[in-house]
């Protein structure tokens, strides 16, 4: 069964540094998402992406965050200047078309640790 | 308006018993209600989902019951097994939209 793959599985970064989290969505999917999960808490929506642009973003997704689909396969989340509170699991998800009939499929996440 | 409230926070069930997790939502624009199962170190995996035009959906040992007027839905796990021990999240969304997750329920099934 096709999978969403995320790299790296664990990223340790100094506060203030830039970090890029990478995702390879399922190949024929058109809708892409990033979520985060702080340890022990619920999964929170960050941003959705469709047709090469952001379709929706949450209050968490401020100017320090950006997303990009640089080629036909990768979908990245960049945090420009990391803060301690950015420490969390970051999940990428993708969804096929038509969207009303398709579930979101999640990767296994990247654990981001900010020191 | 955007919240999904889930209970209980944790649940312990004997092997062979029924596990029941409840969720409530506020936004009547939601039209898709999935349940996700998450094991430690893994991403959420879709378990079962329902749309509001259906009151119940069953897949194997897993059943969603949906009450549109009360804006509530629940997951029933019949004949619970130790392998079902995981965290379960309910969620709600519109077709192209973000998933709004509940707080999660940690289920432990004792052998």
Interface residues (C-beta under 8 A of the other chain):
Chain A: X4 X31 X33 X35 X41 X42 X43 X44 X45 X48 X50 X55 X56 X58 X91 X93 X98 X99 X100 X103 X104 X105 X106 X107 X108 X109
Chain B: X32 X34 X36 X41 X42 X43 X44 X45 X46 X49 X89 X95 X96 X97 X98 X99 X100 X101 X102 X103 X104
